[in-house]
């Protein structure tokens, strides 16, 4: 029988996971959180840390069979900028994650929420992605592996009488975002006075503050929402708008070189979430405006760069 007092959080040390963990701890929720072997995260009130290689199927199965958690929030996956889109490591995460899902429900787990990606919708233009309506047409290794993981989680739940949800996260940004992605790359460059070569910037995306992502995941977890649910802002924002807003706040508009790079041929011109299902499942919509969120991110990078 599963232990109702145990919530397992995998991926607790990642960009989104740290926010989720902080909120759970603040709310007094007992959590068992994973970290990679050899890592030594600092103590967090109410959190028990377990070291586990989540790409090792045997380690994953042993973890859930030993804990027998009633609930599981699975955030762990390869996320190395520039690498994760095409890395074969995605297949290792998929294989281990699928076996972990089966072991979780077989051990009496009640509800699991997995975290997917807007990349599951593929590279075609998607002005408004609607779950179970917009085709799932992933065209990257990362996107295809995430689609398969979502299906494996749902199948494991069905096989053992459990429940599973799948959160398709769009474009998170904010304090703590790792270098190498758009927002931190532009911020670092303009704060350092370095030129920024970019494409035309007309691509439209759905940016969502990391704190809003964390809140949405916790709301879905509390509701034990089933099926796929988009986690985005529901607002369309061009890359040019993001970059120009950063320079309005931090300065350095003269450093931006729009059109200096070709836009990737496979890249969709629009990828935006419908958040109707998120609101229906939780009664909540993302709260933070883009400018406020970028101010947070810029302040974070000023602190980080001053500490070097």
Secondary structure, DSSP 4 states (H G I P E B T S, - for coil): --EEEEEEEESTTSHHHHHHHHHHHHTT--EEEEE-TT--PPP-TTEEEEE--TT-HHHHHHHHHHH-EEEEEE------TTTTTT-THHHHHHHHHHHHHHHHHHTT--EEEEEEEGGGG-SS-EEEE-TTTS-----SHHHHHHHHHHHHHHHHHHHHT-EEEEEEE-EEESTTPPTTSHHHHHHHHHHHT--EE------EE-EEEHHHHHHHHHHHHHHT--EEEEES-S--EEHHHHHHHHHHHH--GGGEETTSSPPPTT--SEEEE--HHHHHHHS------HHHHHHHHHHHHHHHHHT-
